[in-house]
């Protein structure tokens, strides 16, 4: 029958009209991000609330971060290890730093004492004939060449520990500087990135070429 044909055509038109309305960009769409100050929640595409991936800082936390100055933290750590970490608010790093210094100083002094010990008996053996001497802790006599070889080994280990102290001091300064920069790095919502088409002047030639312009806008 013809009336059935018209009914199916009407149903098809209604379905297409509903789909067009659903995809119309002019329809108002609820923003998925709600103002953090009024309601610190996010909504997904279905309107359901989801957990925030970041937590806004309090005024006290922002004030404490603004007091951190990278240059000051660097100078403080260079003058006294750990002082820059205290300036950055990382008190827990101070025991780690001084534990490292204590270990290196302990071994450097131990090897320095061993060096003086073997050099002392090396001088005694050098003046003997034959050039040997009895050393406490060893069975039999030890020759000068053996004592010199052991003295050079322990002096090398002593120097390695002195070098480790200097390196740890430098790492302490660098860590304080990097941490201060990271803590004061601005990642707020006032940072914007604009990507827009633009015409670029080539190095060779006079005709501009199409390109992309990327601009960062920082908070004043």
Secondary structure, DSSP 4 states (H G I P E B T S, - for coil): -HHHHHHHHHHHHHHHHHHHHHT-TTS----SB--TTT---EE-TTS-EE--SS-PPPHHHHHHHHT--HHHHHHHHHHSTTHHHHHTT-THHHHHHHHHHHHHHHHHHHHHHHHHHHHHHHHHHHHSSSSEEE-TTSSSEEEHHHHHHHHHHHHHHHHHHHHHHHHHHHHHHHHHHHHHHHHT---STT-EEEEEEEEEE-SSSSSEEEEEEEEEE---
